[in-house]
Amino acid sequence: MANEIGSFELNTGAKIPSVGLGTWQAAPGVVGDAVAAAVKIGYQHIDCASRYGNEAEIGKVLKKLFEDGVVNRENLFITSKIWLTELDPPDVPEALNRTLQDLQLDYVDLYLMHWPVRLKKGSVEFKPENIMPIDIPSTWKAMEFLYDSGKARAIGVSNFSTKKLSDLVETARVPPAVNQVECHPSWQQHKLHEFCKSKGVHLSGYSPLGSPGTTWVKADVLKSPVLETVAKELGKSPAQTALRWGLQMGHSVLPKSTNEARIRENFDVLGWSIPKEMFDKFSKMEQARLVQGTSFVHETMSPYKTLEELWDGEI
């Protein structure tokens, strides 16, 4: 295994930097400093979404970084995601325009459908009555026009099961470049990983450390005995080891932090590798999905009556 995995090639020919800064649950007033610190440390990939409510703050920081000559726009890879209330085809271009305005950019490098779920336009809460029928092929056609326009240099999806991704790949004119999903040593996504590999869709892992700062996700991915043992043997932290596992699996990883020391630590995952005999130990880890999407499931009001249906059995 080569030590350097600085980027992965997408099916568009573009390169996605292997380590990105996640900005989910990064509070306003804090996220801007985190992005500025990350870019100065060397991150070239920032993962955003309109739903996170912090794109305007990130946009101000990006503008200043460009103006101060810290980094050029073409050297950054910026991802954003369309929220579930905007999936009606006529709303799709407007959603991207708002994101571009907030981020103060002419284009994003990657634009994703955040979930295979549609909510009533203007709704804020995850109430069953706000869940609408979804027509993924129609929304995807609108996404393809954004790709044609150059405002989204690549398009993809997030939180898609193998089956939902397979259905989309079969009908898409522009194949999805990326499926961004929960992925870490305690939820390795083997079936999806193999499918993505076979179809040239890049798998990007969110919560690659298991979301240690998230109160409603109860998991100690970083305290797994396997992870702790391997990390100790390598002289690395459990977080660095979990991220390196993702890179060696062929996934880009999106660790979220607003702490500068941890942002730096999370970036120190190149130039070394996990040897095969240690890497093989990860296959013995107990598996559990942390982000379940229970809000999108309802017996009568949702297209998905059960979690089994939402994830097509991958739970």
Salt bridges, closest charged atoms under 4 A:
GLU9 OE1 - LYS15 NZ 3.72
ASP47 OD2 - LYS81 NZ 2.86
GLU67 OE2 - LYS63 NZ 2.91
ASP68 OD2 - LYS64 NZ 2.55
GLU86 OE1 - ARG98 NH2 3.05
ASP91 OD1 - LYS121 NZ 3.03
ASP109 OD2 - ARG73 NH2 2.83
GLU125 OE2 - LYS127 NZ 3.72
GLU144 OE1 - ARG173 NE 3.95
ASP148 OD2 - ARG173 NH2 2.74
ASP167 OD2 - LYS163 NZ 2.86
GLU182 OE2 - HIS184 NE2 2.75
GLU194 OE2 - HIS193 NE2 3.91
GLU233 OE2 - LYS281 NZ 3.53
GLU260 OE2 - ARG264 NH2 3.67
ASP280 OD2 - LYS276 NZ 2.74
ASP312 OD2 - LYS164 NZ 2.66
GLU314 OE2 - LYS191 NZ 3.91
